[in-house]
């Protein structure tokens, strides 16, 4: 049955189809919808005081209309916004996580690494929007094709521990020919720390002894990356 219109002009069902998020998506395509309209589709319903679109706009405004900032929030953060309950928060975070997983380096077994840029493009979905540090390794075969991308450790806001023995054991177990080190800086700082430099040097030395060279160590932020190799430090 078609839904009956309400006497309240703020209720979405009373709007023209061009202004309704779902109808706009269906008739004009997803690219025609604003971030707030797409969010309203996820939210589905508003409150007595706010439509789903109003609620979505309030949500986006709370993060400066920046989806990257929104992705850093958790359920508790989202439910602090009036009108956003646990169910809505989970729906929003699930959608953002699916977007993050859209690019999956592990499924792309023919990714060849010939510079730092493809590493950043492939690994960025795994490390963007993180509020903590993570350390990953890319295992390469003799042809420089990616065999696997493996998360080695997870740290806090200002650091992560990477065990050299563990890293090389993983690489040897997978019969890798070389590896690339990758970790993120949630602070947004692309300058390597002294600990980063020391770890890189130790990893290089261990790689030489094991005939398993470290091709690069890269530091990621949401906006760019630093490559030890590109900077002439490898």
TORKOL-4160 file (C-alpha; in steps of 0.2 Angstrom, whole numbers, padded with zeros to 4 digits, m for minus):
234
<pt num="1" X="0000" Y="0000" Z="0000"/>
<pt num="2" X="0006" Y="0018" Z="m0004"/>
<pt num="3" X="0011" Y="0028" Z="0011"/>
<pt num="4" X="m0002" Y="0041" Z="0016"/>
<pt num="5" X="0005" Y="0059" Z="0016"/>
<pt num="6" X="0006" Y="0068" Z="0033"/>
<pt num="7" X="0000" Y="0086" Z="0037"/>
<pt num="8" X="0018" Y="0090" Z="0043"/>
<pt num="9" X="0028" Y="0098" Z="0028"/>
<pt num="10" X="0044" Y="0092" Z="0036"/>
<pt num="11" X="0040" Y="0073" Z="0033"/>
<pt num="12" X="0050" Y="0067" Z="0019"/>
<pt num="13" X="0035" Y="0058" Z="0011"/>
<pt num="14" X="0027" Y="0075" Z="0008"/>
<pt num="15" X="0043" Y="0081" Z="m0002"/>
<pt num="16" X="0044" Y="0081" Z="m0021"/>
<pt num="17" X="0053" Y="0066" Z="m0028"/>
<pt num="18" X="0068" Y="0076" Z="m0033"/>
<pt num="19" X="0071" Y="0080" Z="m0015"/>
<pt num="20" X="0068" Y="0063" Z="m0008"/>
<pt num="21" X="0085" Y="0054" Z="m0006"/>
<pt num="22" X="0079" Y="0037" Z="m0011"/>
<pt num="23" X="0069" Y="0043" Z="m0026"/>
<pt num="24" X="0084" Y="0054" Z="m0031"/>
<pt num="25" X="0096" Y="0039" Z="m0030"/>
<pt num="26" X="0084" Y="0028" Z="m0041"/>
<pt num="27" X="0080" Y="0042" Z="m0054"/>
<pt num="28" X="0096" Y="0051" Z="m0055"/>
<pt num="29" X="0109" Y="0039" Z="m0049"/>
<pt num="30" X="0120" Y="0039" Z="m0034"/>
<pt num="31" X="0132" Y="0052" Z="m0040"/>
<pt num="32" X="0118" Y="0065" Z="m0040"/>
<pt num="33" X="0116" Y="0063" Z="m0021"/>
<pt num="34" X="0125" Y="0073" Z="m0008"/>
<pt num="35" X="0135" Y="0065" Z="0006"/>
<pt num="36" X="0120" Y="0070" Z="0018"/>
<pt num="37" X="0107" Y="0062" Z="0006"/>
<pt num="38" X="0117" Y="0046" Z="0005"/>
<pt num="39" X="0119" Y="0046" Z="0024"/>
<pt num="40" X="0100" Y="0049" Z="0025"/>
<pt num="41" X="0097" Y="0033" Z="0015"/>
<pt num="42" X="0107" Y="0023" Z="0028"/>
<pt num="43" X="0099" Y="0031" Z="0043"/>
<pt num="44" X="0082" Y="0028" Z="0035"/>
<pt num="45" X="0071" Y="0038" Z="0048"/>
<pt num="46" X="0073" Y="0053" Z="0058"/>
<pt num="47" X="0065" Y="0059" Z="0074"/>
<pt num="48" X="0050" Y="0069" Z="0079"/>
<pt num="49" X="0060" Y="0085" Z="0077"/>
<pt num="50" X="0071" Y="0081" Z="0062"/>
<pt num="51" X="0069" Y="0071" Z="0046"/>
<pt num="52" X="0082" Y="0058" Z="0041"/>
<pt num="53" X="0090" Y="0071" Z="0030"/>
<pt num="54" X="0091" Y="0084" Z="0044"/>
<pt num="55" X="0098" Y="0071" Z="0055"/>
<pt num="56" X="0111" Y="0066" Z="0042"/>
<pt num="57" X="0116" Y="0084" Z="0039"/>
<pt num="58" X="0118" Y="0087" Z="0058"/>
<pt num="59" X="0129" Y="0071" Z="0058"/>
<pt num="60" X="0140" Y="0077" Z="0044"/>
<pt num="61" X="0141" Y="0094" Z="0051"/>
<pt num="62" X="0148" Y="0087" Z="0067"/>
<pt num="63" X="0163" Y="0080" Z="0058"/>
<pt num="64" X="0166" Y="0096" Z="0047"/>
<pt num="65" X="0157" Y="0087" Z="0032"/>
<pt num="66" X="0173" Y="0076" Z="0031"/>
<pt num="67" X="0169" Y="0057" Z="0028"/>
<pt num="68" X="0187" Y="0053" Z="0033"/>
<pt num="69" X="0184" Y="0061" Z="0050"/>
<pt num="70" X="0167" Y="0051" Z="0051"/>
<pt num="71" X="0176" Y="0035" Z="0048"/>
<pt num="72" X="0187" Y="0038" Z="0064"/>
<pt num="73" X="0172" Y="0038" Z="0075"/>
<pt num="74" X="0165" Y="0022" Z="0085"/>
<pt num="75" X="0148" Y="0017" Z="0090"/>
<pt num="76" X="0149" Y="0027" Z="0106"/>
<pt num="77" X="0154" Y="0043" Z="0097"/>
<pt num="78" X="0140" Y="0042" Z="0085"/>
<pt num="79" X="0127" Y="0038" Z="0098"/>
<pt num="80" X="0131" Y="0055" Z="0107"/>
<pt num="81" X="0123" Y="0063" Z="0092"/>
<pt num="82" X="0104" Y="0066" Z="0096"/>
<pt num="83" X="0094" Y="0055" Z="0085"/>
<pt num="84" X="0108" Y="0042" Z="0082"/>
<pt num="85" X="0105" Y="0026" Z="0091"/>
<pt num="86" X="0115" Y="0010" Z="0091"/>
<pt num="87" X="0106" Y="0002" Z="0076"/>
<pt num="88" X="0109" Y="0018" Z="0065"/>
<pt num="89" X="0127" Y="0019" Z="0071"/>
<pt num="90" X="0131" Y="0001" Z="0067"/>
<pt num="91" X="0123" Y="0003" Z="0050"/>
<pt num="92" X="0134" Y="0019" Z="0046"/>
<pt num="93" X="0150" Y="0011" Z="0052"/>
<pt num="94" X="0146" Y="m0005" Z="0042"/>
<pt num="95" X="0144" Y="0005" Z="0026"/>
<pt num="96" X="0160" Y="0014" Z="0029"/>
<pt num="97" X="0169" Y="m0002" Z="0033"/>
<pt num="98" X="0163" Y="m0010" Z="0016"/>
<pt num="99" X="0169" Y="0005" Z="0007"/>
<pt num="100" X="0186" Y="0003" Z="0016"/>
<pt num="101" X="0187" Y="m0015" Z="0010"/>
<pt num="102" X="0182" Y="m0011" Z="m0008"/>
<pt num="103" X="0200" Y="m0012" Z="m0013"/>
<pt num="104" X="0208" Y="m0029" Z="m0007"/>
<pt num="105" X="0226" Y="m0031" Z="m0011"/>
<pt num="106" X="0226" Y="m0049" Z="m0005"/>
<pt num="107" X="0214" Y="m0053" Z="m0019"/>
<pt num="108" X="0225" Y="m0045" Z="m0032"/>
<pt num="109" X="0238" Y="m0058" Z="m0034"/>
<pt num="110" X="0245" Y="m0050" Z="m0050"/>
<pt num="111" X="0250" Y="m0033" Z="m0042"/>
<pt num="112" X="0267" Y="m0029" Z="m0047"/>
<pt num="113" X="0278" Y="m0017" Z="m0037"/>
<pt num="114" X="0289" Y="m0006" Z="m0047"/>
<pt num="115" X="0289" Y="0010" Z="m0037"/>
<pt num="116" X="0282" Y="0016" Z="m0020"/>
<pt num="117" X="0265" Y="0023" Z="m0028"/>
<pt num="118" X="0257" Y="0006" Z="m0031"/>
<pt num="119" X="0261" Y="0001" Z="m0013"/>
<pt num="120" X="0252" Y="0017" Z="m0006"/>
<pt num="121" X="0237" Y="0015" Z="m0018"/>
<pt num="122" X="0235" Y="m0004" Z="m0013"/>
<pt num="123" X="0238" Y="m0002" Z="0006"/>
<pt num="124" X="0229" Y="0015" Z="0009"/>
<pt num="125" X="0212" Y="0007" Z="0011"/>
<pt num="126" X="0219" Y="m0004" Z="0025"/>
<pt num="127" X="0227" Y="0011" Z="0034"/>
<pt num="128" X="0217" Y="0026" Z="0031"/>
<pt num="129" X="0206" Y="0034" Z="0045"/>
<pt num="130" X="0215" Y="0023" Z="0058"/>
<pt num="131" X="0217" Y="0031" Z="0076"/>
<pt num="132" X="0231" Y="0019" Z="0080"/>
<pt num="133" X="0247" Y="0013" Z="0072"/>
<pt num="134" X="0247" Y="m0003" Z="0063"/>
<pt num="135" X="0262" Y="m0012" Z="0055"/>
<pt num="136" X="0261" Y="m0022" Z="0039"/>
<pt num="137" X="0272" Y="m0032" Z="0028"/>
<pt num="138" X="0270" Y="m0035" Z="0009"/>
<pt num="139" X="0278" Y="m0051" Z="0004"/>
<pt num="140" X="0285" Y="m0052" Z="m0014"/>
<pt num="141" X="0291" Y="m0066" Z="m0026"/>
<pt num="142" X="0305" Y="m0065" Z="m0037"/>
<pt num="143" X="0296" Y="m0056" Z="m0050"/>
<pt num="144" X="0291" Y="m0042" Z="m0038"/>
<pt num="145" X="0273" Y="m0048" Z="m0038"/>
<pt num="146" X="0264" Y="m0046" Z="m0021"/>
<pt num="147" X="0261" Y="m0063" Z="m0013"/>
<pt num="148" X="0252" Y="m0058" Z="0002"/>
<pt num="149" X="0249" Y="m0042" Z="0013"/>
<pt num="150" X="0250" Y="m0047" Z="0032"/>
<pt num="151" X="0246" Y="m0036" Z="0047"/>
<pt num="152" X="0260" Y="m0040" Z="0060"/>
<pt num="153" X="0255" Y="m0029" Z="0074"/>
<pt num="154" X="0244" Y="m0016" Z="0081"/>
<pt num="155" X="0249" Y="m0002" Z="0093"/>
<pt num="156" X="0243" Y="0014" Z="0101"/>
<pt num="157" X="0241" Y="0032" Z="0095"/>
<pt num="158" X="0260" Y="0036" Z="0095"/>
<pt num="159" X="0268" Y="0020" Z="0091"/>
<pt num="160" X="0268" Y="0001" Z="0087"/>
<pt num="161" X="0280" Y="m0013" Z="0091"/>
<pt num="162" X="0287" Y="m0023" Z="0076"/>
<pt num="163" X="0297" Y="m0039" Z="0081"/>
<pt num="164" X="0311" Y="m0042" Z="0068"/>
<pt num="165" X="0311" Y="m0061" Z="0071"/>
<pt num="166" X="0293" Y="m0063" Z="0069"/>
<pt num="167" X="0293" Y="m0053" Z="0053"/>
<pt num="168" X="0306" Y="m0063" Z="0045"/>
<pt num="169" X="0299" Y="m0079" Z="0051"/>
<pt num="170" X="0283" Y="m0075" Z="0042"/>
<pt num="171" X="0292" Y="m0070" Z="0026"/>
<pt num="172" X="0302" Y="m0086" Z="0026"/>
<pt num="173" X="0287" Y="m0097" Z="0030"/>
<pt num="174" X="0279" Y="m0090" Z="0015"/>
<pt num="175" X="0295" Y="m0092" Z="0004"/>
<pt num="176" X="0295" Y="m0073" Z="0000"/>
<pt num="177" X="0310" Y="m0067" Z="m0010"/>
<pt num="178" X="0309" Y="m0049" Z="m0003"/>
<pt num="179" X="0297" Y="m0038" Z="0008"/>
<pt num="180" X="0291" Y="m0021" Z="0010"/>
<pt num="181" X="0288" Y="m0013" Z="0027"/>
<pt num="182" X="0272" Y="m0002" Z="0029"/>
<pt num="183" X="0265" Y="0007" Z="0045"/>
<pt num="184" X="0255" Y="0022" Z="0047"/>
<pt num="185" X="0256" Y="0038" Z="0057"/>
<pt num="186" X="0239" Y="0043" Z="0064"/>
<pt num="187" X="0246" Y="0060" Z="0069"/>
<pt num="188" X="0248" Y="0064" Z="0050"/>
<pt num="189" X="0266" Y="0067" Z="0052"/>
<pt num="190" X="0276" Y="0060" Z="0037"/>
<pt num="191" X="0293" Y="0063" Z="0046"/>
<pt num="192" X="0301" Y="0046" Z="0051"/>
<pt num="193" X="0305" Y="0045" Z="0070"/>
<pt num="194" X="0321" Y="0039" Z="0077"/>
<pt num="195" X="0313" Y="0022" Z="0081"/>
<pt num="196" X="0307" Y="0021" Z="0063"/>
<pt num="197" X="0325" Y="0024" Z="0056"/>
<pt num="198" X="0333" Y="0012" Z="0069"/>
<pt num="199" X="0320" Y="m0002" Z="0064"/>
<pt num="200" X="0323" Y="0001" Z="0046"/>
<pt num="201" X="0342" Y="m0001" Z="0048"/>
<pt num="202" X="0340" Y="m0017" Z="0059"/>
<pt num="203" X="0328" Y="m0024" Z="0046"/>
<pt num="204" X="0340" Y="m0021" Z="0032"/>
<pt num="205" X="0354" Y="m0029" Z="0041"/>
<pt num="206" X="0344" Y="m0044" Z="0045"/>
<pt num="207" X="0338" Y="m0045" Z="0027"/>
<pt num="208" X="0355" Y="m0045" Z="0020"/>
<pt num="209" X="0360" Y="m0060" Z="0032"/>
<pt num="210" X="0345" Y="m0070" Z="0027"/>
<pt num="211" X="0346" Y="m0066" Z="0008"/>
<pt num="212" X="0329" Y="m0058" Z="0010"/>
<pt num="213" X="0330" Y="m0040" Z="0006"/>
<pt num="214" X="0319" Y="m0026" Z="0012"/>
<pt num="215" X="0314" Y="m0016" Z="m0003"/>
<pt num="216" X="0307" Y="m0001" Z="0006"/>
<pt num="217" X="0299" Y="0005" Z="0022"/>
<pt num="218" X="0284" Y="0016" Z="0020"/>
<pt num="219" X="0275" Y="0028" Z="0032"/>
<pt num="220" X="0257" Y="0032" Z="0028"/>
<pt num="221" X="0245" Y="0046" Z="0032"/>
<pt num="222" X="0228" Y="0049" Z="0025"/>
<pt num="223" X="0235" Y="0062" Z="0014"/>
<pt num="224" X="0252" Y="0055" Z="0008"/>
<pt num="225" X="0266" Y="0044" Z="0012"/>
<pt num="226" X="0285" Y="0044" Z="0015"/>
<pt num="227" X="0296" Y="0031" Z="0007"/>
<pt num="228" X="0314" Y="0027" Z="0014"/>
<pt num="229" X="0319" Y="0021" Z="m0003"/>
<pt num="230" X="0313" Y="0036" Z="m0013"/>
<pt num="231" X="0322" Y="0047" Z="0000"/>
<pt num="232" X="0338" Y="0038" Z="m0003"/>
<pt num="233" X="0339" Y="0030" Z="0014"/>
<pt num="234" X="0339" Y="0012" Z="0008"/>
